[in-house]
Amino acid sequence: MSRTEGKNLRVVLYEGPGSTPLDDESRYETLSSLLNNGFEVSRPIEGQQVAPHDESALLVLGLLDDIPESLNNEDVHFRNLDQVDALDAAREIREKTGSRKLEAWKPWFPVIDFDRCTNCMQCLTFCLFDVYGVDDKQTITVQNQDNCKTDCPACSRVCPEVAILFPKYGKGPINGDVVRSEDIQREAMKVDITTLLGGDLYGSLRTRQREARKRFSTERDESKALLERKRCLGKLKAALDIPEEVLMTLPSAEDIEDRAARAKEKLAQRQARSKTVQDSKPAPSESDWGI
């Protein structure tokens, strides 16, 4: 069976009533093991909803108090993590139900932790590939995950709240591990987007461009021009750990600033059309009406 045939096995890590919650380390290891081997995992949280059950086979994992035999059937399966390994159980049920194998697939997409997100829109302004957007409530969302460039975690690094996760990233807290103060310092995540778009780096690039115009007007050498670009992009790569092939697709500083301006204009247009924003505005006073 190919990767495009059949249905995926849906795995749910359950920690609600009738079970014992996992400790942070065990939860992280369980989720990482399943995700790194191509399994789709949902973790229900009190007060929030998960996607409704479809026709895919379902595996429920957890430290379950009791598993009534009547609940186990050909579409729904329960396994107690006290008795089985999560990855072994997922592979067993996948074979049993004939679900498709995705172990060779490396999904790469951002996940927003809305418990930490403050809706600052820095990721929307920064991302060059239209991955992010806003919904009808003016909340930042991941709208075009297929546009995301594999192995590029740059938007996660500019998020001031460490609220953007990439499950396939090699290190925490970007991959969903516990956020620690030393992690934030080591990963240099709290980057001001205005510095990236208009700070010292791009200022120096503009200065270099002005000073080099005369030289390049008499020495038109494509290889030298490319070398200049690589040197500049190398600074970004060192600061943000962005893959080189992604950096080489970046437009000029002016293009990025223009894109940021267009994004802000689009946001302003959405807000102008938003009933939520309109309802949140105070009612006009007598002075506003000229009374």
C-alpha positions in Angstrom: 0.0 0.0 0.0 1.4 3.4 -0.9 1.4 6.5 1.3 -1.6 7.9 -0.6 -3.7 4.8 -0.3 -6.0 3.9 2.6 -6.5 5.8 5.8 -4.2 6.8 8.6 -4.4 5.3 12.1 -5.5 7.9 14.5 -3.8 7.8 17.9 -5.2 9.6 21.0 -3.2 10.0 24.1 -5.8 10.1 26.8 -5.2 11.5 30.3 -8.8 12.4 31.4 -11.2 10.8 33.9 -10.6 7.1 34.3 -6.9 7.4 33.8 -3.7 8.6 35.5 -2.0 11.6 33.8 1.5 11.0 32.6 4.4 12.9 34.0 6.0 15.6 31.7 9.0 13.4 30.7 6.9 10.3 29.9 4.4 12.4 28.0 7.1 14.0 25.9 8.9 10.7 25.2 5.6 9.1 24.2 4.5 11.9 21.8 8.0 12.2 20.3 8.2 8.5 19.7 4.9 8.4 17.9 5.4 11.6 15.9 8.9 10.7 14.8 7.6 7.4 13.4 4.9 9.0 11.3 1.8 8.5 13.5 -0.8 11.2 13.9 -1.4 12.0 17.6 -4.2 13.9 19.4 -4.1 14.8 23.1 -7.5 16.0 24.4 -7.3 18.9 26.9 -10.0 19.8 29.3 -12.1 22.6 27.9 -10.9 22.2 24.3 -12.1 20.0 21.5 -10.3 17.7 19.1 -11.3 16.8 15.5 -14.4 14.6 15.4 -13.9 10.9 14.8 -14.0 9.9 11.1 -13.8 6.4 9.5 -10.2 5.9 10.4 -9.2 3.3 12.9 -8.7 4.7 16.4 -6.1 3.8 19.1 -6.5 5.2 22.6 -3.4 5.1 24.7 -3.0 6.1 28.4 -2.6 4.9 31.9 -6.1 3.6 32.0 -7.9 2.5 35.1 -10.0 -0.1 33.3 -10.7 -1.1 29.7 -14.2 -2.6 29.2 -14.0 -5.3 26.6 -17.2 -4.0 25.0 -15.3 -0.9 23.9 -12.7 -2.7 21.9 -13.9 -3.4 18.3 -12.5 -3.4 14.8 -12.4 0.4 14.6 -11.6 1.5 18.2 -8.7 0.0 20.2 -7.5 0.7 23.8 -4.0 0.0 25.1 -2.7 0.6 28.6 0.7 2.2 28.7 1.4 0.3 32.0 1.4 -2.9 29.9 2.6 -1.9 26.4 5.0 0.5 24.7 3.2 3.2 22.8 5.1 2.8 19.6 4.8 -1.0 19.6 1.0 -0.7 20.2 0.6 1.8 17.4 2.5 -0.5 15.0 0.4 -3.5 16.1 -2.9 -1.7 15.5 -1.7 -0.3 12.2 -1.0 -3.7 10.9 -4.2 -5.2 12.4 -6.4 -2.5 10.8 -4.5 -2.2 7.5 -3.8 1.5 8.0 -1.2 3.0 5.7 2.4 3.4 6.8 3.9 6.9 6.9 7.2 6.1 8.6 9.2 7.4 5.6 7.3 10.7 5.6 8.7 13.7 7.4 5.9 16.1 8.1 7.1 19.6 8.7 4.6 22.2 9.8 4.2 24.7 12.7 1.9 24.2 15.6 0.7 27.2 17.6 0.6 26.7 21.4 -2.4 29.0 22.2 -1.8 28.7 25.9 1.4 30.8 25.3 0.4 32.8 22.1 -0.5 36.5 22.6 -1.6 37.0 19.0 1.2 39.5 18.4 1.3 38.6 14.6 5.1 38.5 14.4 5.0 35.2 12.7 2.5 36.5 10.1 4.8 39.5 9.4 8.0 37.4 9.3 7.1 34.3 7.3 7.9 34.6 3.6 5.8 31.7 2.5 2.2 32.6 3.5 2.0 29.8 6.1 0.1 32.0 8.6 -3.1 33.9 8.5 -5.9 35.1 10.7 -9.4 33.7 11.2 -12.7 35.6 11.5 -11.9 36.3 15.1 -8.6 38.0 14.2 -6.7 35.1 15.8 -3.4 34.0 14.2 -3.7 30.5 12.7 -1.6 28.1 10.5 -3.6 28.3 7.3 -1.1 27.0 4.6 1.0 24.4 6.3 2.0 22.8 3.0 3.9 26.1 2.2 6.2 25.6 5.1 9.8 24.8 4.1 11.1 21.5 5.6 13.7 22.0 8.4 13.1 25.8 8.6 12.2 26.8 12.2 12.8 30.5 11.8 9.3 31.7 12.7 9.6 29.8 16.0 12.8 31.7 16.8 11.2 35.1 16.3 8.1 34.3 18.4 8.6 36.3 21.7 6.4 33.8 23.7 8.0 30.5 22.4 4.5 29.6 21.2 5.4 28.1 17.8 6.3 24.4 17.8 7.8 22.1 15.2 7.2 18.5 16.3 10.0 17.2 14.0 12.7 19.6 15.1 15.7 18.0 16.8 15.9 20.1 20.0 13.6 21.6 22.6 11.7 23.6 23.3 10.9 24.1 19.6 9.9 20.4 19.3 7.4 20.8 22.1 9.6 20.0 25.1 9.2 21.9 28.3 10.1 25.6 27.9 13.0 26.6 30.3 14.6 30.0 30.7 18.0 28.5 29.7 16.5 27.1 26.5 15.2 30.5 25.5 18.6 32.1 26.1 20.4 29.3 24.2 18.1 29.3 21.2 18.0 33.1 21.1 14.3 33.0 20.5 13.2 36.4 21.7 14.1 38.3 18.5 12.5 41.6 17.7 11.0 41.4 14.3 11.7 45.1 13.7 15.4 44.4 14.1 15.2 41.7 11.5 13.3 43.9 9.0 14.9 47.2 9.6 17.8 46.9 12.0 21.6 46.9 11.9 21.9 43.9 9.5 19.8 45.3 6.7 21.1 48.8 7.4 24.6 47.5 6.8 23.5 45.7 3.6 22.0 49.0 2.2 25.2 50.8 3.1 27.3 48.1 1.4 25.0 48.2 -1.6 25.4 52.0 -2.0 29.2 51.9 -1.6 29.5 49.0 -4.0 27.4 50.4 -6.9 30.3 52.1 -8.6 32.6 49.1 -8.2 30.0 46.7 -9.6 29.1 49.1 -12.4 32.6 48.6 -13.8 33.1 45.0 -12.5 30.0 43.2 -13.5 30.7 39.7 -12.2 27.9 37.4 -11.3 30.0 35.1 -9.2 31.2 38.0 -7.1 27.6 39.3 -6.7 26.5 35.8 -5.6 29.3 35.7 -3.1 28.2 39.0 -1.6 24.7 37.6 -1.1 26.0 34.4 0.5 28.1 36.3 3.0 25.1 38.4 4.0 22.8 35.4 4.3 25.4 33.6 6.3 24.8 36.0 9.1 21.2 35.1 9.1 22.0 31.4 9.0 24.3 31.7 12.0 21.8 33.7 14.0 18.7 31.7 13.2 19.9 28.3 12.2 18.0 28.4 8.9 18.9 25.9 6.1 21.0 27.3 3.4 18.6 26.3 0.6 15.8 28.3 2.3 18.0 31.3 2.8 18.9 31.3 -0.9 15.2 31.8 -1.7 14.9 35.0 0.3 14.2 38.2 -1.5 15.9 41.5 -0.9 15.4 43.6 2.3 13.2 46.0 0.4 11.0 43.1 -0.8 10.7 41.9 2.7 9.7 45.3 4.0 7.2 45.7 1.2 5.8 42.2 2.1 5.5 43.2 5.8 3.7 46.4 4.8 1.2 44.5 2.6 0.6 42.0 5.5 -0.2 44.9 7.8 -2.5 46.4 5.2 -4.3 43.1 4.7 -4.7 42.8 8.5 -6.1 46.3 8.7 -8.6 45.4 5.9 -9.7 42.2 7.7 -10.1 44.2 10.9 -12.2 46.8 9.1 -14.5 44.1 7.8 -14.6 42.2 11.2 -17.8 42.4 13.1 -15.9 41.3 16.2 -13.6 44.3 15.9 -16.5 46.7 15.2 -18.5 45.4 18.2 -15.4 45.9 20.4 -15.2 49.6 19.6 -16.9 52.0 22.1 -20.1 53.5 21.1 -19.8 57.1 19.7 -20.2 59.8 22.3 -22.2 63.1 22.0 -19.0 64.9 21.1 -18.3 62.5 18.3 -21.7 63.4 16.8 -21.0 67.1 17.3 -23.7 67.5 19.9 
